[in-house]
């Protein structure tokens, strides 16, 4: 799978779910979308798709629950947490495909790089359905996604503000966790790690009061869950928000930090080792300096 | 019972992190000691089965430098032999006669060993073994065991690890341990392509129980290798001379084509060896393989002395007896305190685990309580017995274990909620 394909999946399946956190934890953004009741479906032709739903001031990002898209040659198999759209599927689904979540705005990207350029702010999608909701897309949704990008693009100056530090850490933590199944499924360097993955749940938690994410590793893959699951097989405890932020942004020597107590690890350390190998690959795709040649 | 503190270790580690990646890299990394705050990071000295850390804390050592310490630290017999050779010369412009003597010693000791070759680390030898197998057979593929450890070269670490590219592992197929049918499948899927089969004498992964070979496993693997012309390689680096002085393959009743040794050869002096059958001597000769210090004479002299001492002491039996007494005693104490302690592997290098908590967090707390009282137990790796462990060490260790179980009961729940 190409660099752009993997990155598109990460943008949809790992970055976009951060909208949930921004709407929940940023009062201004919550107010902004409080009246919205609609679903925005992002689809890459021949690639992944995901739905962003707004209802009652809550944003939910997840797989499509509408009828599966039908390609010219027959049904297209779903894969992973989000569906895979066949090359001929663009436009096959219509209004209301998302069931009870209100009308659907359907945004189609002609390719993975098309979607990635949108995430870079350099291109626009092709709206196929829901033209009457383009105003929401152009205004509220754009403002919301700009806010998410703001929280995910830290500077040293911004990180000095406790509120920003907390949001950046939360969003980075969740993005990293949701990137794990994507990379294990599609990154050439990570795919071989799937086979040796010990079964069990890894909880990564910022002390003393969170946030936390859980990665449930099983025979069928890894399922990321926001929050802390009980009875984990392995624990990664990060001393505080600044430590967690440094850890998540690759500024911490993990081995040294594990000894100094900045990062505490317990349980099936081999499971943590495997997850850490995958997490180490995230910046290859999701930092501004990432180069496509890195995966050539 | 008093518990230790490690201020100087931690201070030295802080210095180390400024000038050494990870502070202490590799298998000695304190990151594997859970929690690191319960363990020493730097050793100041060693004597017998004990080492003293930089804070002056004394430990009964059950890791034995992860295997090399087999006769005890600061062993006079080995040191004297090394000192004698050092006076004559160590790294010279040509090998010293002791190289031939050591090869003769190994080939006389180890069953079916017709020749020997020396290097420094176990990974040097396992890598060489795969090259010999490919040379001898003209085939590309090596079959290894999932989770089997053979060193740190890219193919040994496996795909997905840092610094490893797909090409590094392209010539290797991993199959589960104790699965003869899986080996048969690989042979059927790659007819005439498998050069070698490499495995440890029994499976001793980290963070998991050790697994002995199923009845008839090795004999069946041997048959398949013979039938298909595959070179059977035993990685005896960790088990070597702790199961049998004739080699661990002999302990399990089969004969390999190549066997790799390292840890217990010279009681801490740096040397590794591969031994092989006459049929593979020509292939071994064709492979160019060398290192700057591989002809160092002092470790060879130390190896000769160490092997003689291992024979004199009937070392494998002695270490297995001590390990059995230790693990039986620990199991009794665990039972007394309401825990179940599982012991796996051969008792000269057992892996222990409190089964009450599959996450290992309880076991980690137990081992750390022992460590801070002076019994150097790790929770992720098999332990090692030595010929230097004494009855006094055993009694002291069991007293520590008893106190550690009591501490577990008294202490509040750990980080893992256990």
Interface residues (C-beta under 8 A of the other chain):
Chain A: X188 X189 X190 X191 X192 X193 X195 X196 X198 X200 X230 X231 X232 X233 X234 X235 X237 X253 X254 X255 X256 X258 X259 X260 X261 X264 X265 X266 X267 X268 X269 X270 X277 X280
Chain B: X10 X13 X14 X17 X21 X22 X23 X25 X29 X30 X31 X32 X34 X35 X36 X37 X41 X146 X147 X158 X159 X160 X161 X162 X166 X169 X206 X207 X358 X359 X360 X361 X364 X380 X414 X415 X416 X417
